[in-house]
C-alpha cells in the first residue's frame, strides 16, 4: 500500500480542494473506505484461502464468466501499475546519478525483471524482500513525518493560513477521493496470496485489518506534517511536496533523504505486486480460463514462474511516459466495479451458501456492502462526467472481456473434442 501514491497524491488532492480540513477529510475517509473493503475481503479471504484473490471470490459467487472478465480487465490494466512503480523508482535513483530518458526506462525494466527473477526463484525470497522493504519504508516515513512536525516551523503552513471559502465542489472532492483510493490500494492484492499463507483463516483477516489501519494512520500523519509546514498552494504546485517539506527542515540534504525513501517505498510496493499479482493469472490457468502453461508450478521451486514472467513482460511493455492522474484513475476505475461485486458477494454467499464455515464474519453486512456499492456508483458516475475519456476506455476494456470469454470457451470446448477424438 505504501508506494508512489503517498508521495504524488497529496499534490493531486491539494489541486482539487484547498482547505486543510477538506484535505484531511478525504484522506481519512479514504482510509475508512479501505478498512470497510478490507473487512469484506477478510471474510472472503478466510472463506476461500486460495491463490487468485478477487478472481476466486467472483468465481465462487457469480461463476466463471464474471471471474474471467475480471481477469481480462486485470490483465490489461494491472501491469501499468508495475510500470509506474518501477519508473518512479528509476526516476528517483536518477537523483543520485544522472540518467537519460532511455537509461531510466532500461533501469525500470531491469528492476521489474530483477524482482520477478527473485520471485521465480523462491516464494521465501520474494516474501523476505517484501518484508524488508516494508519495514524500512514505514519506519523511515513515520520518522520523517515526526521530524517535520517537531523541527519544522508551522508559521507559514496551511494550518496557519486564514480560513477562506473553499473552491472545492462535491465533484472535485470525489475526484480527489479516486486519487486517494489509488494511494490506499493494496489490500485486494494480498488476498491473491491466501493459498500460500500459514493458517490463512486467522492470518488473512488480521493482516488486512492491521495493515489498513496502520497505513491510514501513517497517511493522515504525513498530510498533517505537510500542512503544518507548507501552505496548500505550495503542496498543489509541486509533485514533490514531501521533498519541499523535508527541505524546509533538513535543507539541501532533505532532497537526498526523500529520494532514497521514495526508491525504497516504490521498490517495496513493486515487490508486493510481483509477489501477489501473478497469482491471478495462475488461478485462471488452473481453471482453464487462461493458457495452461501459465498454471504450471516449477518443480523444486514451487513458484508460478510462468505467470510471473508473463506479468513482467507485460509490465516492461508498459514502461513509457504516462500521466500519473490518468494512470491512477484507470487503475482505480478498473478495480472499483469488481470490488463492488465482491462486496455484494459477501452478502449473497451468506444467503445462498450458509453452510460454509466462516472463520471471520465482517460486521455490519449487508449495510457495509451496500455502503461500498453506493460509493462505487458515485465514483464511477462522477468519473463519467469529469474524466469521460478514461472512464469510457475502462468500460470498453471491461466489456471487451465478455465476447473474449465466449470465444475462449468455444476454443476450449473444441480442444476437449479433439483430445477425445485422439
Secondary structure as UniProt FT lines:
FT   HELIX           5..16
FT   HELIX           20..47
FT   TURN            51..53
FT   HELIX           54..62
FT   HELIX           64..77
FT   HELIX           79..93
FT   TURN            94..96
FT   HELIX           101..121
FT   HELIX           123..151
FT   TURN            155..156
FT   HELIX           158..160
FT   HELIX           170..184
FT   HELIX           187..191
FT   TURN            192..193
FT   HELIX           194..196
FT   TURN            198..199
FT   HELIX           200..229
FT   HELIX           232..236
FT   HELIX           241..250
FT   TURN            251..252
FT   HELIX           253..276
FT   HELIX           278..286
FT   TURN            287..288
FT   HELIX           292..295
FT   TURN            299..301
FT   HELIX           305..318
FT   HELIX           324..352
FT   TURN            354..355
FT   TURN            363..366
FT   HELIX           367..386
FT   HELIX           388..421
//
